[in-house]
Amino acid sequence: MARPRTPLLSRERIVAAALRLIDDEGLDALSTRRLATELSVSGPSLYNHFATKDDLLDAVVDSVIGEVDLSMFKAAGTPWPEALRDWARSYRAALAAHPNIVPVLAQGPGRRPNALRLADAVFGHLVESGWPRGQATRIGALMRYFVTGSALASFAAGFPADAEVYDAADYPHLGEAHRLAGHRGAVDEGAFETGLEALLDGLALRYARLAERS
């Protein structure tokens, strides 16, 4: 039996092509017609796998969440600050690799299996570590807000590289701001690490107070 000229269509192949398109050109580039062209198939054939564009976007987002390492929550005896630190770094790395999908991802887990597994792992580890369920829920939300927020935009890239913009009479403390864009990676990574450690330090103080009351 002769092989088909193009690989058989599957959910995985559609999701991978959609993610490549979003990575390369942004969310607005994704359409049924464009995706069908990329896959060398007819548009209607996509609907055999995804009923709507929103269903497809959910699957794309979930594939990105699937890149996040959750192994730290499965390792017995891992202290909760260490687990949250390693998870947050992995989470941010996944979002940094696919920044154009972050606005959709920020809407919440919905019915996405990988996103629900992530939420379950974080919540479960915190509760097992002694955090009350209500606070564990809030900490999970806090960490997600922090990680997704850090991935939405670059602080450093928001400053023009033109030194003439920063007139000393108007902005006496921004004389070196034009250099920020050239150090975008270091500035943004440093800001993330500073915020992450500040969050964990604050949570550690709260955890200690809980222990004192019990």
C-alpha positions as a printed NumPy array, in Angstrom:
array([[  0.   ,   0.   ,   0.   ],
       [  1.486,   3.33 ,  -1.063],
       [  2.353,   5.828,   1.656],
       [  0.512,   9.177,   1.655],
       [  2.546,  12.095,   0.29 ],
       [  2.137,  14.024,   3.543],
       [  2.126,  12.614,   7.096],
       [ -1.299,  11.701,   8.424],
       [ -2.956,  14.552,  10.269],
       [ -3.069,  14.247,  14.051],
       [ -3.793,  16.493,  17.013],
       [ -0.107,  16.498,  17.907],
       [  0.966,  17.558,  14.41 ],
       [ -1.652,  20.323,  14.29 ],
       [ -0.66 ,  21.643,  17.726],
       [  3.045,  21.636,  16.854],
       [  2.402,  23.542,  13.612],
       [  0.139,  26.057,  15.359],
       [  2.743,  26.678,  18.053],
       [  5.473,  27.226,  15.449],
       [  3.252,  29.727,  13.675],
       [  2.48 ,  31.609,  16.894],
       [  6.14 ,  31.574,  17.93 ],
       [  7.241,  32.943,  14.56 ],
       [  4.491,  35.458,  13.803],
       [  2.278,  35.966,  16.858],
       [ -1.251,  35.008,  17.843],
       [ -2.893,  37.05 ,  15.092],
       [ -1.182,  34.902,  12.46 ],
       [ -3.091,  31.797,  13.533],
       [ -6.106,  31.019,  11.362],
       [ -7.631,  27.847,   9.998],
       [ -6.692,  28.791,   6.456],
       [ -3.087,  29.63 ,   7.314],
       [ -2.625,  26.525,   9.437],
       [ -4.09 ,  24.294,   6.731],
       [ -1.625,  25.787,   4.253],
       [  1.276,  25.136,   6.619],
       [  0.174,  21.508,   6.972],
       [ -0.663,  21.051,   3.281],
       [ -4.195,  19.924,   4.077],
       [ -7.692,  21.242,   3.506],
       [ -9.153,  23.599,   6.088],
       [-12.172,  21.42 ,   6.965],
       [ -9.894,  18.491,   7.86 ],
       [ -8.677,  20.436,  10.907],
       [-12.182,  20.386,  12.354],
       [-12.005,  16.619,  12.643],
       [ -9.544,  17.231,  15.481],
       [-10.537,  20.644,  16.883],
       [-14.084,  21.97 ,  16.801],
       [-13.068,  25.624,  17.213],
       [-10.013,  27.849,  17.157],
       [-10.36 ,  28.263,  20.931],
       [-10.116,  24.489,  21.359],
       [ -6.932,  24.52 ,  19.312],
       [ -5.462,  27.4  ,  21.318],
       [ -6.219,  25.539,  24.547],
       [ -4.294,  22.543,  23.22 ],
       [ -1.373,  24.737,  22.147],
       [ -1.222,  26.389,  25.572],
       [ -1.4  ,  23.015,  27.271],
       [  1.492,  21.736,  25.17 ],
       [  3.612,  24.642,  26.451],
       [  2.591,  23.915,  30.044],
       [  3.62 ,  20.321,  29.387],
       [  7.207,  21.58 ,  29.027],
       [  7.282,  22.686,  32.681],
       [  9.233,  20.374,  34.99 ],
       [  7.155,  19.038,  37.906],
       [  9.608,  16.402,  39.096],
       [ 10.605,  18.48 ,  42.145],
       [  7.141,  17.954,  43.597],
       [  7.432,  14.174,  43.267],
       [ 10.807,  13.886,  44.996],
       [ 10.228,  12.85 ,  48.586],
       [ 11.412,  15.318,  51.189],
       [ 12.036,  18.266,  48.864],
       [ 11.614,  21.441,  50.987],
       [  8.76 ,  23.548,  49.684],
       [ 10.94 ,  26.68 ,  49.049],
       [ 13.364,  24.642,  46.947],
       [ 10.519,  23.003,  45.03 ],
       [  8.799,  26.336,  44.327],
       [ 12.093,  27.921,  43.247],
       [ 12.978,  25.152,  40.779],
       [  9.415,  24.984,  39.464],
       [  9.151,  28.759,  38.967],
       [ 12.399,  28.78 ,  36.986],
       [ 11.235,  25.93 ,  34.778],
       [  7.829,  27.569,  34.31 ],
       [  9.411,  30.868,  33.28 ],
       [ 11.801,  29.098,  30.897],
       [  8.859,  27.44 ,  29.133],
       [  7.046,  30.771,  28.778],
       [ 10.201,  32.578,  27.681],
       [ 10.578,  30.034,  24.868],
       [  7.034,  30.818,  23.662],
       [  6.301,  34.434,  24.698],
       [  3.557,  34.998,  22.125],
       [  1.297,  32.422,  23.781],
       [  1.545,  33.951,  27.278],
       [ -1.555,  36.217,  26.974],
       [ -3.741,  33.151,  26.359],
       [ -2.002,  31.102,  29.036],
       [ -2.574,  33.829,  31.629],
       [ -6.34 ,  33.249,  31.487],
       [ -6.108,  30.221,  33.799],
       [ -6.007,  26.415,  33.605],
       [ -9.552,  25.825,  32.351],
       [ -9.877,  22.188,  31.277],
       [ -6.256,  21.871,  30.125],
       [ -4.859,  18.558,  31.467],
       [ -1.229,  19.675,  31.831],
       [ -2.283,  22.928,  33.486],
       [ -4.493,  21.043,  35.938],
       [ -1.658,  18.615,  36.686],
       [  0.585,  21.589,  37.374],
       [ -1.932,  23.156,  39.753],
       [ -2.461,  19.827,  41.489],
       [  1.296,  19.273,  41.959],
       [  1.926,  22.732,  43.43 ],
       [ -1.093,  22.664,  45.73 ],
       [ -0.479,  19.099,  46.855],
       [  3.17 ,  19.721,  47.73 ],
       [  2.362,  22.845,  49.719],
       [ -0.372,  21.111,  51.713],
       [  1.874,  18.106,  52.364],
       [  4.545,  20.545,  53.577],
       [  2.197,  21.912,  56.238],
       [  0.569,  24.896,  54.556],
       [ -3.182,  25.268,  55.27 ],
       [ -5.253,  24.52 ,  52.169],
       [ -6.52 ,  28.082,  51.814],
       [ -3.036,  29.561,  51.968],
       [ -1.689,  26.882,  49.622],
       [ -4.299,  27.946,  47.072],
       [ -3.308,  31.599,  47.401],
       [  0.403,  30.807,  47.156],
       [ -0.175,  28.803,  43.971],
       [ -2.08 ,  31.739,  42.491],
       [  0.585,  34.208,  43.626],
       [  3.387,  32.216,  42.021],
       [  1.452,  31.863,  38.764],
       [  0.763,  35.616,  38.656],
       [  4.431,  36.335,  39.292],
       [  5.788,  33.932,  36.664],
       [  3.309,  34.805,  33.918],
       [  3.652,  38.518,  34.653],
       [  7.42 ,  38.319,  34.347],
       [  7.037,  36.647,  30.956],
       [  4.492,  39.082,  29.484],
       [  6.983,  41.794,  28.583],
       [ 10.573,  42.907,  28.936],
       [ 11.239,  45.731,  31.378],
       [ 14.59 ,  46.539,  29.778],
       [ 13.221,  46.599,  26.23 ],
       [ 10.722,  49.276,  27.245],
       [ 13.456,  51.904,  27.511],
       [ 14.513,  53.57 ,  24.229],
       [ 18.187,  53.179,  23.366],
       [ 18.398,  56.867,  22.39 ],
       [ 20.332,  58.729,  25.114],
       [ 18.763,  62.043,  24.046],
       [ 15.374,  60.87 ,  25.347],
       [ 16.6  ,  61.121,  28.925],
       [ 17.123,  64.848,  29.433],
       [ 18.851,  65.307,  32.793],
       [ 16.568,  68.222,  33.623],
       [ 13.51 ,  65.975,  33.388],
       [ 14.977,  62.59 ,  34.358],
       [ 17.969,  63.212,  36.639],
       [ 18.295,  59.556,  37.615],
       [ 17.963,  57.944,  34.18 ],
       [ 21.261,  58.978,  32.64 ],
       [ 22.177,  55.349,  31.912],
       [ 18.679,  54.117,  30.984],
       [ 19.504,  54.062,  27.272],
       [ 21.837,  51.138,  28.003],
       [ 19.126,  48.917,  29.461],
       [ 17.837,  47.535,  26.155],
       [ 21.327,  46.295,  25.331],
       [ 21.354,  44.25 ,  28.52 ],
       [ 17.794,  43.003,  28.237],
       [ 18.453,  39.373,  29.146],
       [ 20.544,  40.132,  32.204],
       [ 18.161,  42.819,  33.486],
       [ 15.007,  40.771,  33.054],
       [ 16.555,  37.577,  34.423],
       [ 17.974,  39.477,  37.379],
       [ 14.615,  41.092,  38.09 ],
       [ 12.904,  37.699,  38.008],
       [ 15.454,  36.144,  40.376],
       [ 15.255,  39.113,  42.76 ],
       [ 11.476,  38.917,  42.853],
       [ 11.476,  35.142,  43.238],
       [ 13.837,  35.229,  46.219],
       [ 11.869,  38.095,  47.801],
       [  8.651,  36.105,  47.459],
       [ 10.178,  32.965,  48.936],
       [ 11.748,  34.912,  51.814],
       [  8.387,  36.467,  52.64 ],
       [  6.623,  33.112,  52.476],
       [  9.276,  31.582,  54.738],
       [  8.521,  34.222,  57.383],
       [  4.804,  33.483,  57.114],
       [  5.485,  29.743,  57.352],
       [  7.564,  30.283,  60.496],
       [  4.696,  32.213,  62.103],
       [  2.345,  29.347,  61.299],
       [  4.707,  26.926,  63.011],
       [  4.844,  29.141,  66.111],
       [  1.055,  29.135,  66.422],
       [  0.68 ,  25.385,  66.113]])
